[in-house]
Structure formats: C-alpha cells, structure tokens
Amino acid sequence: MSWQIITQSLPIFLKAFELTLWLSLIGILGAIIVGVISSLVQYFKVPVLSQLLAAYVELARNTPLLIQLFFLYYAFPVIGLKMSAMTCGIIGLIFLGGAYMAEGFTGGFTGVSATQIDDGKALGMNNLQLARYVVFPQGFALSLPSLTANIIFLIKETSIFSVIAIPELTNTALDLIGMYYRSNEYLLMLVIAYAIILIPVILILNYLERRVRYGTFGD
C-alpha cells in the first residue's frame, strides 16, 4: 500500500467525486419528479395516461440499467438520436429511478385514509386539490422509507456509468488500475469515496424519516 500514490491520485478522484455527486443529484431529483407524477396519475386513474405510465414502470423496473444505457448510447444513434454519454447516463438514471420512485410513492399514497379523500370530495375539491392538500403531504411521509432506499440505490447505480465511459468514481478507479496496476490503493479510494457520499445521505434521510414520522403520527 503506497500512500504517495493515493496522494498523487487525489485530484483525479476529486473530479470524479464531484461528477458522481452531480450525476446523482440530477438523476435523483428527476426520478422523484417522474415518480410523483406517475404515482399520482395512477392513483387517480387518469384515462390512458395511467395505463401508459403503468407500462413504463413495469418496463423500467424489469430491465437492468446496463441494458437501458446500451440502448440509449448505441441504439438511438441508429435512428438519428445521438446523445452524449453524460446525457444518456442522466436519462437512464431518471428512467430507472422514476419507476422505483413511482412504486414507492404509490405505496405511500394508497396509505392515505379513504375517508379523508371522501371528505375532500365532499368539500368540493377536485383531483388536483386532493393531490396537493390531502394525498401528497401524508403520502410523502409514508413513502420516506422507500424514498430513502431508492436514493441510496440510485447513487450506487452511478457506478454502471463506467460502461459508457463517463469518468465517475468507478470508471476513474478502473482506468487508474489499468494504467498503473495499483489495485489496492485505487480500490481503497473508491470505497472511501462512496462511503463519504452514502453515509451522510443515510444519516440525513433517516433523521428526516424519524422527524416526519413523529410529526405526522405523534409516535
């Protein structure tokens, strides 16, 4: 184990670390938006759209991100839709993550009491108002455990981006190992880098989950 090699590689790993964070942030935010919209559309059984989004959720959840990235990066250019590796990575993460988020939010939204929905309708609320004032606030709190698991899952899935040559953490570590044959040092840096990202995220999300649970149910 050479600490000199680790020190010399820090600037390269720092760039990869920042890129991984950025890709994760964009992908997770996009996935949450897609997941909320998909879940609400299916919850209120919007004609046609609910069936289309249900099909999307099944397709995305039952195909690996690796295959999705290959399709975006290699198949789309054949029909004239050429995108950069970064764009393909973000779209793939949102596509996959949106489906998992949709399932998580659906579980939370269906946990909202039917009595409250009926009361809202009795007050003259339309579906948009019910979603905003009744279903989403309570359903989001119920969805937090699933949301936490999905966020952690998506951050770890960025390692798949190495297959389309995005210079994130995993790709950077593999490139350095291929050039200098120092597996121990670079794999250690890779593990530490993901731990630095994931451990704070887990702690923050668990804290928010407890706060929301206590605030909502008074446990």
Secondary structure, DSSP 8 states (H G I E B T S, - for coil): --HHHHHHHHHHHHHHHHHHHHHHHHHHHHHHHHHHHHHHHHHTT-TTHHHHHHHHHHHHHTS-HHHHHHIIIIIGGGGT----HHHHHHHHHHHHHHHHHHHHHHHHHTTS-HHHHHHHHHTT--HHHHIIIIIHHHHHHHHHHHHHHHHHHHHHHGGGGGGGT--SHHHHHHHHHHHH--HHHHHHHHHHHHHHHHHHHHHHHHHHHHHHHHHHH--
